[in-house]
């Protein structure tokens, strides 16, 4: 019975091992997130403040803010994660890894916000 348990545990470890997604998938996801962010920004640019007096007109801009913000944040995290994975994997500690991740997120946020 213990042999079956170790065999089962080995099968579980093998089945649940982390798998890196293909580069094509990451590029497609980044492109989709970029286009969603741009569409949300375009939607917000199209609205006039005078139309915002009526609360019935708030749904589309609110949705654009939520969707665009979420897609932008996901794009920032995706780019920062890719950049972190491309650097040396032997960082000298958790603090350095955290500092580098924060710097990458800040850099990507500045790029995205600077584009608009």
Rosetta blueprint (number, residue, H / E / L):
1 X L
2 X H
3 X H
4 X H
5 X H
6 X H
7 X H
8 X H
9 X H
10 X H
11 X H
12 X H
13 X H
14 X H
15 X H
16 X L
17 X L
18 X L
19 X L
20 X L
21 X L
22 X L
23 X H
24 X H
25 X H
26 X H
27 X H
28 X H
29 X H
30 X H
31 X H
32 X H
33 X H
34 X H
35 X H
36 X H
37 X H
38 X H
39 X H
40 X H
41 X H
42 X H
43 X H
44 X H
45 X H
46 X H
47 X L
48 X L
49 X H
50 X H
51 X H
52 X H
53 X H
54 X L
55 X H
56 X H
57 X H
58 X H
59 X H
60 X H
61 X H
62 X H
63 X H
64 X H
65 X H
66 X H
67 X H
68 X H
69 X H
70 X H
71 X H
72 X H
73 X H
74 X H
75 X H
76 X H
77 X H
78 X H
79 X H
80 X H
81 X H
82 X H
83 X H
84 X H
85 X H
86 X H
87 X L
88 X L
89 X L
90 X L
91 X L
92 X L
93 X L
94 X H
95 X H
96 X H
97 X H
98 X H
99 X H
100 X H
101 X H
102 X H
103 X H
104 X H
105 X H
106 X H
107 X H
108 X H
109 X H
110 X H
111 X H
112 X H
113 X H
114 X H
115 X H
116 X L
